[in-house]
Amino acid sequence: MKHLLFALAFLVVFTCSFARADEPTKLTGWRGNWTGEFPDSNIPTTWGRVSKLMSGVRAQAKQPDGDKPGGTSAYAGVISDWLVIGPFTPKDPDKPLDDPFIATEQDLRPDAGQKVGDNTWKVAATDGNMLDFDPLLKDGAPGQVAYAHTYIYSAVAGPVMFKVGSDNTLGCKVWINGKVPPQTAKVDFVQGWNRVLVKVCKGGKKEQSYNEFLRSQWKFTHHFYACAPAEFQASNIIWATKMPSWCGSCPIVVADKVFAMSEDSDLVCLDKKTGKILWIRSNTFYDAATPQERKADDAFGQMEPIVARLKIINDAFGSGAGPAKELRAEKTDLTEKLFNLTRKIDNDKYYMPQPDFNHAGYAIHTPCSDGRNVYIMLSSGVVACYDLQGNRKWINRPEQESLRKPHEHAFPSSPVLAGGKFITCLREFIAFDAKTGDVAWRKPDLTVMSSLVPFKIAGQDAVYASDVILRASDGKELWLKKEWESCGDYITPVIQKGTVYTLATMAGRMHMGTLPVAMADKVDVTDASMIKLPPGDSYDKRMICASPLIHDGLAYLIDMVGCLHVIDLKTQNEVYEKRLYQPENRSHYHAEGSFYASPILAGKYIYFLNSTGATLVIEPGRTFKLVAINKLENHLSPDVWFESPEHFAASPVCDGNRLYIRGDDCTYCIGEK
């Protein structure tokens, strides 16, 4: 349980640090002016890169009228209209899904109102991608079975990955066009109408596993997407640049350039107008080693040709040829060789947490900038500074005891620039002189999990994290409130108009407080209040990776499984709850999550990006008004689990009339052409 429970540390993929909005620098980054609002942006509400197959997919509950297309669009891979029937009592309680309550299950073509014994097929609309039988069949008891059926119209034939899941220990059974699909659920849609039948047994409390993230014991989730080969249609995508490797940190825009990180140690600079890679700089242990360290061990000499080849590959990516598959593979291999050589020198000194399934990567920390230079931090402990042309100004890697301790989920806190210091926290605060890279101060006895946020107290620079305020000049601890700390404090706080909002989601609460305006050795966050969050869908708690969006007296909270809660900050009451669809679970970042990115307000609308590249656009306000669902489809190579779509974890960034989105494979620029 601990493994999944603490995987929220990966929310760093949604955090970013950059110069404060009140400084006259030409840069934008995570959540605009630290609120998530980009009020002057004028980005499109619609865009997409969608396969020809998915663009024509429609679905309906009722039996089709011949071969004519019908139903509502399901191009995002989620079906909202179903027929349901049940409950049925199995003869063998140990094998309820094997009992054919309807004799010709594989040939079913039901319609609303048709009866099977005492049960009747009823139309049911889902909220998101989950169909819950409990509110529909209220007399159902544990061990009983129900069916759900839908008709899907596809304008063209082609392969799709169709996934249906249930956390009931007995699972569920699926038929697509009368056939039970293989475990990978890769099936072929026929041109015209396709049939999907799902059979689910109701579970009991004893069958509820710790990662049961939905309240009901009688439900299933679904998601489908086109498989390669497929034709794609794109709209309002200015450019999409293939990156050297995956990464979950946010891009930032500085002047006419976009900067993004790439695993496991690269800073990538792109031309903002064209998306062309201008330069790539790797920041390995070799790069951070001092001349004295390199002379002290022959292994560094063995690294020199590897480093030289790595530079050639980096330069090739910016030559116009792009990061070809072979070069990407070679780059990964060279990086691993460098790491292994440094480990032979001193495994303790050059320790890095080894990636596991829930590991968010080494380059998860979003870079920051003062408009002239770009500053980066890696989970390896390497920090570096580059000018906008790619010239390294300095690089450093001070000794850190915390780096040699085992870490289950990497280091979630992104750095910040404040008061001439580059301030980092890899479970230990270290501030570097922004000009020289020398250590200015450090606090090994204090750690936070959230990313850092800069603000001023009476004109002096300070840094806020989940439950602490530090003076930027010397690291003086000005305020510490452990009551605000809880398991899950990985979420970057929001500072808006002198008020700080911080989430302690595993404790089920959000704190609000007024930041101090007078500097002293000890300050206070006053008028603090606590909002108790609504009951959660994730582990019976409100598991959230994304920072809240605060707008017009409302707090917009999106949890990992796609449930949106809007809370009135004055009354502390929930205004409405809406389940946004939860497609793909499994990713680099968390095995049970689909919404990592923080919501943003761009112009008049709020944008929610999920893990498979779907962005839901809504109107702000006290009722849910969906404006559009936009999809970025990109097929990646099959992995150990299944053919996978591209994953998206970083918060999107607005810059004027452009929106920048970092996916695992590409960085996208969205805008009207």
C-alpha positions in Angstrom: 0.0 0.0 0.0 2.8 2.4 0.8 4.2 2.0 -2.6 1.1 3.4 -4.3 0.2 5.7 -1.5 3.3 7.7 -1.8 3.5 7.6 -5.5 1.9 11.0 -5.5 5.5 12.3 -5.2 5.4 12.4 -8.9 3.3 15.4 -9.0 6.5 17.3 -9.5 5.9 16.7 -13.1 3.2 19.3 -12.8 5.3 21.9 -11.1 7.6 24.6 -12.4 9.7 27.5 -11.2 10.7 30.7 -13.0 11.2 34.4 -12.3 8.3 36.2 -10.6 5.6 37.8 -12.7 6.4 41.2 -11.3 9.9 41.2 -12.9 10.1 42.6 -16.4 11.4 39.4 -18.1 10.1 37.9 -21.3 9.3 34.4 -20.0 6.3 32.4 -19.1 6.0 29.0 -17.4 3.9 26.9 -15.0 0.6 28.5 -14.1 1.4 32.0 -15.3 1.9 34.3 -12.3 1.8 31.4 -9.8 -2.0 31.2 -9.9 -2.5 29.0 -12.9 -4.2 31.9 -14.7 -3.2 33.2 -18.1 -6.0 35.8 -18.4 -4.4 37.6 -21.4 -4.0 34.4 -23.4 -6.1 33.8 -26.5 -5.5 30.2 -27.3 -7.9 28.0 -29.3 -10.6 26.0 -27.6 -10.3 23.2 -30.2 -7.3 21.4 -31.7 -6.3 17.8 -32.2 -4.3 15.1 -33.8 -6.7 12.3 -34.2 -6.6 9.1 -36.2 -9.1 8.8 -39.1 -10.7 5.8 -37.4 -11.2 7.6 -34.0 -12.5 10.8 -35.6 -15.4 8.9 -37.1 -16.3 6.8 -34.1 -19.8 7.2 -32.6 -21.7 5.3 -30.0 -25.3 4.7 -28.9 -27.2 2.5 -26.5 -30.3 1.8 -28.7 -30.2 -0.7 -31.5 -29.1 1.0 -34.7 -31.5 1.7 -37.6 -29.9 -0.4 -40.3 -26.4 0.6 -41.5 -26.9 4.3 -41.1 -24.4 6.1 -38.8 -25.8 7.4 -35.5 -25.2 8.1 -31.9 -22.8 10.7 -30.3 -19.1 11.2 -31.0 -16.8 8.9 -29.0 -13.6 10.1 -30.7 -11.9 10.6 -27.3 -12.3 6.8 -26.6 -15.0 7.0 -24.0 -18.6 5.8 -24.4 -21.4 7.6 -22.5 -24.5 5.6 -23.7 -25.1 2.0 -22.6 -27.9 -0.5 -22.1 -27.8 -2.3 -18.8 -29.7 -5.4 -17.5 -29.7 -7.3 -14.2 -29.3 -8.4 -11.6 -28.9 -12.2 -12.2 -28.1 -14.7 -9.6 -25.4 -17.3 -10.6 -25.8 -21.0 -10.0 -22.2 -21.3 -9.0 -21.1 -18.4 -6.8 -17.4 -19.2 -7.4 -17.8 -18.9 -11.2 -20.5 -16.2 -11.7 -19.1 -15.0 -15.0 -19.3 -18.4 -16.6 -23.1 -18.7 -16.1 -24.9 -17.7 -19.4 -27.9 -15.9 -18.0 -28.7 -15.0 -21.6 -28.3 -18.0 -23.8 -26.7 -16.3 -26.8 -24.4 -13.8 -25.2 -22.1 -13.6 -28.1 -24.9 -12.8 -30.5 -26.7 -10.2 -28.4 -28.2 -7.2 -30.2 -30.4 -5.8 -27.5 -32.7 -2.8 -27.5 -34.2 -0.6 -24.8 -37.3 -2.2 -23.3 -36.5 -5.8 -24.3 -37.0 -8.3 -21.4 -34.9 -11.2 -20.3 -37.0 -13.1 -17.7 -38.0 -10.5 -15.1 -35.2 -8.1 -16.1 -35.4 -5.3 -18.7 -32.7 -3.7 -20.8 -32.5 0.0 -19.7 -30.7 3.0 -21.1 -27.9 4.3 -18.9 -25.7 7.3 -19.3 -22.2 7.3 -17.8 -20.3 10.1 -16.2 -16.9 9.8 -17.7 -15.5 6.4 -18.6 -16.9 4.4 -15.6 -20.3 2.7 -15.6 -21.5 2.0 -12.1 -24.3 -0.6 -11.8 -25.1 0.1 -8.1 -27.3 3.2 -8.6 -28.9 1.7 -11.6 -29.7 -1.7 -10.1 -30.2 -0.9 -6.5 -31.5 -4.3 -5.5 -28.3 -6.0 -6.5 -26.5 -8.1 -3.9 -22.9 -9.2 -3.7 -22.3 -12.1 -6.1 -25.0 -11.1 -8.6 -24.2 -10.3 -12.2 -25.2 -7.6 -14.6 -24.6 -6.8 -18.3 -23.8 -3.6 -20.2 -24.1 -3.3 -24.0 -23.4 -0.5 -26.5 -23.2 -0.1 -30.2 -20.1 1.6 -31.8 -20.2 3.0 -35.3 -16.8 3.2 -37.1 -16.6 5.0 -40.4 -13.5 2.9 -41.3 -12.2 -0.5 -40.4 -9.1 -0.8 -38.3 -7.3 -2.1 -35.2 -8.1 -0.6 -31.8 -6.9 -1.2 -28.3 -10.0 -1.7 -26.2 -9.6 -1.9 -22.5 -12.2 -2.8 -19.9 -11.3 -3.1 -16.2 -12.9 -4.0 -12.9 -11.3 -4.1 -9.5 -13.6 -6.9 -8.4 -11.4 -9.9 -7.7 -13.5 -11.9 -10.2 -12.9 -9.3 -12.9 -15.2 -9.0 -15.8 -15.9 -10.6 -19.1 -16.0 -8.8 -22.5 -17.3 -9.6 -26.0 -16.5 -7.4 -29.0 -18.4 -8.3 -32.1 -19.3 -11.6 -30.4 -15.7 -12.6 -29.7 -13.8 -12.6 -26.4 -10.7 -10.4 -27.1 -7.2 -11.5 -26.0 -5.7 -10.2 -22.8 -4.1 -7.3 -24.6 -7.6 -6.3 -25.9 -6.3 -5.5 -29.4 -9.3 -6.0 -31.6 -10.4 -5.0 -35.1 -13.4 -2.7 -35.6 -15.4 -3.4 -38.7 -16.7 -0.6 -40.9 -20.2 0.2 -39.7 -21.7 -1.0 -36.4 -19.7 -2.9 -33.8 -21.1 -4.5 -30.6 -19.5 -4.4 -27.1 -20.9 -6.5 -24.2 -19.5 -6.3 -20.7 -20.5 -8.7 -17.9 -19.6 -7.8 -14.3 -20.1 -9.5 -10.9 -20.9 -7.4 -7.9 -18.1 -7.7 -5.3 -18.2 -7.6 -1.5 -16.2 -5.6 1.0 -13.8 -8.4 1.5 -12.8 -8.2 -2.1 -12.0 -4.5 -2.1 -8.3 -4.1 -2.6 -6.3 -1.2 -1.2 -6.0 0.3 -4.7 -9.8 0.3 -5.1 -10.3 3.9 -6.2 -14.0 3.9 -6.9 -16.7 3.9 -4.3 -18.8 1.2 -5.9 -18.2 -2.5 -5.8 -20.1 -3.1 -9.0 -18.7 -1.1 -11.9 -16.2 -1.2 -14.7 -14.0 1.4 -16.6 -13.3 1.4 -20.3 -11.1 3.2 -22.8 -10.2 2.6 -26.4 -7.8 4.1 -29.0 -6.7 3.3 -32.5 -3.5 1.2 -33.0 -0.8 1.6 -35.6 -0.9 1.7 -38.5 -3.3 4.6 -38.7 -3.9 7.8 -40.6 -4.0 11.0 -38.6 -5.8 14.3 -39.1 -4.4 17.4 -37.3 -5.9 20.8 -36.6 -4.5 23.9 -34.8 -1.1 22.3 -34.2 1.6 24.8 -35.2 4.4 22.2 -34.6 5.1 19.0 -32.9 8.8 18.3 -32.2 10.0 14.8 -31.3 12.1 15.0 -28.2 15.3 12.9 -27.4 13.5 11.1 -24.5 10.5 11.2 -22.3 10.0 13.6 -19.5 7.3 15.0 -17.1 8.6 18.4 -16.3 6.9 21.5 -17.7 8.3 23.6 -20.6 9.0 27.3 -20.1 9.1 30.0 -22.7 12.0 32.6 -22.6 12.0 35.3 -25.2 11.9 33.4 -28.6 12.8 30.0 -27.2 11.1 27.1 -25.5 13.1 25.1 -22.9 12.2 21.6 -21.9 13.9 18.8 -20.0 14.5 15.3 -21.4 15.6 12.1 -19.5 17.8 11.6 -18.0 19.9 14.8 -17.9 19.2 16.9 -20.9 18.2 20.6 -21.3 16.6 21.0 -24.7 16.2 24.4 -26.4 13.6 24.8 -29.2 12.8 27.7 -31.5 9.5 29.0 -30.4 8.3 29.8 -33.9 9.2 26.6 -35.7 9.8 24.1 -32.9 13.2 23.2 -34.3 15.7 21.9 -31.7 18.4 24.6 -31.5 20.6 22.8 -29.0 20.8 20.1 -26.4 23.0 20.0 -23.3 23.6 16.9 -21.2 24.4 17.2 -17.6 25.9 13.9 -16.4 28.1 13.1 -13.5 31.1 13.5 -15.8 30.0 17.0 -16.7 29.6 18.0 -13.1 33.0 16.5 -12.0 35.8 18.9 -11.2 39.1 18.8 -13.0 40.7 17.4 -9.9 38.1 14.6 -9.7 38.7 13.7 -13.4 42.4 13.5 -12.8 42.1 11.3 -9.7 40.5 8.3 -11.5 41.3 6.7 -14.9 37.6 5.9 -15.3 37.0 9.5 -16.2 39.4 9.0 -19.1 37.3 6.1 -20.3 34.3 8.4 -20.3 35.8 11.0 -22.7 35.1 9.3 -26.0 31.6 8.5 -24.7 31.0 12.1 -23.8 32.4 13.2 -27.2 30.0 10.8 -29.0 27.1 12.0 -26.9 27.8 15.6 -27.9 27.8 14.6 -31.6 24.4 13.0 -31.2 23.1 16.0 -29.3 24.3 18.3 -32.1 22.7 16.0 -34.7 19.3 16.4 -33.1 19.6 20.1 -33.7 20.9 19.8 -37.3 17.5 19.3 -38.8 17.7 15.6 -39.0 15.8 15.2 -35.8 16.2 12.6 -33.1 16.0 9.4 -35.2 15.1 6.2 -33.5 18.6 4.8 -33.8 20.2 7.9 -32.3 17.8 8.0 -29.4 18.6 4.4 -28.6 22.4 5.0 -28.9 22.0 8.1 -26.7 20.3 6.1 -24.0 23.0 3.4 -24.2 25.8 6.0 -23.9 24.2 7.6 -20.9 23.9 4.3 -19.1 27.5 3.5 -19.8 28.6 6.8 -18.3 26.5 6.2 -15.2 27.9 2.7 -14.7 31.5 4.0 -15.0 30.9 6.6 -12.4 29.3 4.1 -10.1 32.5 2.0 -10.3 34.5 5.0 -9.1 32.3 5.6 -6.0 28.9 4.0 -5.8 28.0 6.1 -2.7 29.1 9.4 -4.2 27.4 8.8 -7.5 24.3 7.2 -6.2 21.0 7.8 -8.1 17.6 6.3 -7.1 16.9 3.5 -9.5 13.8 3.9 -11.6 10.8 1.6 -11.0 7.4 1.5 -12.4 6.3 4.5 -10.4 9.4 6.5 -10.9 8.9 9.9 -12.5 12.4 10.2 -13.9 15.6 12.1 -13.1 14.7 15.3 -15.1 11.3 15.8 -13.5 12.3 19.2 -12.1 11.1 22.1 -14.3 13.8 24.6 -15.2 13.6 28.2 -14.2 14.9 31.4 -15.8 15.6 35.1 -15.1 15.1 35.9 -18.7 18.8 35.8 -19.4 19.9 32.4 -18.2 18.2 29.0 -17.7 18.7 27.0 -14.5 18.2 23.3 -14.1 18.2 20.7 -11.3 18.3 16.9 -11.6 17.5 14.1 -9.2 21.2 13.1 -9.5 22.0 16.3 -7.5 23.5 18.1 -10.5 22.6 21.7 -10.9 23.6 23.9 -13.9 23.1 27.3 -15.5 23.1 28.1 -19.3 22.7 31.2 -21.2 20.1 31.3 -24.0 22.6 30.3 -26.6 23.6 27.1 -24.8 26.8 28.3 -23.2 27.2 26.7 -19.8 27.8 29.4 -17.2 28.4 26.9 -14.3 27.7 23.4 -13.1 27.8 21.9 -9.6 27.0 18.8 -7.6 27.6 19.3 -3.9 27.8 16.4 -1.5 24.3 15.5 -0.2 23.7 12.8 2.4 20.1 12.4 1.3 21.1 11.3 -2.2 22.7 8.2 -0.7 19.6 7.1 1.1 17.1 4.8 -0.7 14.1 6.7 -2.2 11.0 4.9 -3.4 9.7 7.8 -5.5 12.4 10.1 -6.6 12.6 13.8 -5.5 9.5 15.8 -6.2 10.4 19.4 -5.4 11.2 21.7 -8.3 13.6 24.6 -7.7 13.1 28.4 -7.8 15.0 31.6 -8.3 14.7 34.2 -5.5 16.9 37.0 -4.3 19.8 36.1 -6.6 19.7 32.5 -5.4 18.9 29.3 -7.2 17.1 27.4 -4.4 16.7 23.6 -4.6 15.4 20.8 -2.3 16.3 17.2 -2.9 15.0 16.3 0.6 17.5 19.0 1.7 17.5 22.7 1.0 20.5 24.0 -0.9 20.7 27.6 -2.3 23.3 28.4 -5.0 24.6 31.8 -6.0 22.8 32.3 -9.3 25.9 34.0 -10.8 28.6 31.6 -9.7 26.9 28.3 -8.8 28.6 28.3 -5.4 26.7 27.0 -2.4 25.3 30.1 -0.6 23.5 28.3 2.2 22.0 24.9 3.0 19.5 23.4 5.5 20.1 19.7 5.8 17.7 19.4 8.8 14.6 20.6 6.9 12.9 19.1 3.9 9.7 19.5 1.9 8.0 17.5 -0.8 6.2 20.3 -2.7 7.9 22.5 -5.2 9.0 26.0 -4.1 7.1 29.2 -4.7 8.8 32.7 -4.5 7.1 35.8 -2.9 8.2 39.0 -1.2 7.8 40.1 2.4 8.2 43.9 2.7 10.3 43.9 -0.5 12.6 41.0 0.7 12.6 37.7 -1.2 11.2 34.7 0.5 10.3 31.1 -0.5 7.2 29.2 0.4 6.8 25.4 0.4 4.1 23.2 1.8 4.5 24.1 5.5 7.5 26.4 5.7 8.7 29.9 4.8 12.5 30.6 4.3 14.2 33.9 3.7 16.0 33.7 0.3 19.1 35.6 1.3 20.3 33.3 4.1 17.8 30.4 4.4 16.5 31.7 7.8 13.4 29.7 8.8 10.7 32.3 9.2 7.7 30.1 9.7 7.0 26.4 10.1 3.6 24.9 10.7 3.7 21.1 10.9 -0.1 21.0 11.3 -0.2 21.8 7.6 1.9 18.8 6.7 0.5 15.5 5.8 1.2 12.4 3.7 0.7 13.7 0.2 2.1 17.2 0.6 3.7 17.1 -2.9 1.3 19.6 -4.5 2.8 23.0 -5.4 1.0 25.7 -3.3 -0.8 28.5 -5.1 -0.2 32.2 -4.0 -2.8 34.6 -5.2 -3.2 38.2 -4.0 -1.4 37.6 -0.8 -3.2 34.4 0.1 -1.6 31.0 0.0 -3.6 27.8 -0.8 -2.0 24.5 0.0 -3.4 21.0 -0.3 -2.9 18.2 2.3 -4.8 15.7 0.3 -4.1 12.5 2.2 -5.5 14.3 5.3 -8.5 15.5 3.2 -8.0 19.2 3.6 -7.0 22.4 2.0 -5.4 25.2 4.0 -5.7 29.0 3.2 -3.8 31.7 4.9 -2.7 35.3 4.5 1.0 35.7 3.9 3.0 38.1 6.1 3.7 41.7 4.9 6.3 42.7 7.5 9.7 41.0 7.7 10.9 39.6 11.0 12.9 36.7 12.3 9.6 35.0 12.9 6.5 35.6 10.8 3.0 34.1 10.7 0.5 33.0 8.1 -2.6 34.6 9.5 -6.4 34.3 9.1 -5.7 30.7 8.3 -8.6 28.4 7.7 -9.0 24.8 6.7 -11.5 23.4 4.2 -12.4 19.8 4.6 -12.3 18.2 1.1 -15.2 16.0 -0.1 -14.9 12.3 0.3 -12.5 11.1 -2.3 -12.6 8.4 -5.0 -8.9 7.5 -4.6 -8.2 5.1 -1.7 -11.3 6.7 0.0 -9.3 9.9 0.2 -8.8 12.9 -2.1 -5.6 11.9 -3.9 -4.6 14.9 -6.0 -1.4 15.6 -7.9 -2.5 18.8 -9.5 -2.4 22.2 -7.8 -5.8 23.9 -7.3 -7.0 26.6 -9.6 -8.5 29.5 -7.7 -10.8 31.8 -9.7 -13.7 34.1 -8.8 -14.0 32.7 -5.3 -14.1 29.1 -6.5 -11.4 26.4 -6.1 -11.2 23.8 -8.9 -9.7 20.5 -7.7 -9.1 17.6 -10.1 -8.1 14.3 -8.5 -5.9 11.6 -10.0 -8.8 9.5 -11.3 -10.5 12.5 -13.0 -13.1 13.6 -10.5 -13.5 17.4 -10.6 -14.7 19.2 -7.4 -15.6 22.9 -7.4 -15.6 24.4 -3.9 -16.9 27.8 -2.8 -14.1 29.3 -0.8 -16.4 31.6 1.2 -19.0 29.0 2.3 -16.5 26.1 2.1 -19.3 24.1 0.4 -19.0 22.0 -2.7 -20.6 23.7 -5.7 -20.6 20.7 -7.9 -18.8 17.4 -8.6 -18.2 16.1 -12.1 -16.3 13.0 -13.2 -14.1 13.8 -16.1 -13.3 10.6 -18.0 -10.4 8.6 -16.8 -8.8 6.8 -19.7 -5.3 5.2 -19.4 -4.1 4.3 -15.9 -0.6 2.9 -16.4 2.2 5.4 -17.1 5.7 6.4 -16.0 4.3 8.4 -13.2 1.6 6.5 -11.3 -0.1 3.1 -11.9 -3.5 4.4 -10.8 -3.7 7.9 -12.1 -4.9 9.8 -15.2 -4.8 13.5 -14.2 -1.5 14.8 -13.1 -1.3 18.2 -14.8 -2.6 21.2 -13.0 -5.6 23.0 -14.5 -5.0 26.4 -16.1 -7.3 29.3 -16.9 -6.5 30.7 -20.4 -8.6 33.7 -21.4 -12.2 32.8 -20.6 -11.8 29.0 -20.2 -10.4 26.4 -17.9 -8.3 23.6 -19.4 -7.7 20.1 -17.9 -5.1 17.9 -19.6 -5.1 14.2 -18.8 -2.5 11.5 -19.2 -3.4 10.4 -22.8 -3.4 13.8 -24.3 -7.1 14.7 -24.0 -7.7 18.3 -22.9 -11.2 19.1 -21.6 -12.2 22.7 -21.9 -14.9 24.1 -19.6 -16.4 27.4 -18.8 -15.6 28.7 -15.2 -18.6 29.1 -13.0 -21.0 27.3 -10.6 -22.3 24.8 -13.2 -20.4 22.4 -15.4 -20.4 23.6 -19.0 -18.2 21.5 -21.4 -16.8 23.5 -24.3 -14.6 21.0 -26.1 -12.6 17.8 -25.7 -9.3 17.9 -27.7 -7.1 14.8 -28.3 -3.5 14.4 -29.2 -3.1 10.9 -30.4 0.4 9.5 -30.8 1.2 5.8 -31.0 4.4 4.7 -29.3 6.2 1.4 -29.6 4.6 -1.6 -27.8 6.0 -1.9 -24.3 5.9 -4.7 -21.8 2.3 -4.1 -21.1 0.6 -3.2 -24.3 0.8 -0.9 -27.3 0.8 2.4 -25.6 -0.4 5.9 -26.5 1.9 8.8 -25.6 1.6 9.9 -22.0 1.2 13.5 -20.7 2.0 14.6 -17.2 3.3 18.1 -17.4 1.1 21.1 -16.9 0.4 23.0 -20.1 1.9 26.5 -20.5 0.3 29.5 -22.4 2.3 32.3 -24.1 0.1 34.8 -25.9 -2.0 32.9 -28.5 0.0 29.7 -28.2 -0.3 26.7 -25.8 2.7 24.5 -25.2 2.3 20.9 -24.1 5.1 18.5 -23.2 4.3 14.8 -23.9 6.6 11.9 -23.4 7.4 11.8 -27.1 6.9 15.3 -28.4 6.6 18.9 -27.4 3.5 20.5 -29.0 2.7 24.1 -29.9 -1.1 24.7 -30.2 -2.5 27.7 -31.9 -4.7 28.9 -34.8 -2.8 28.7 -38.1 
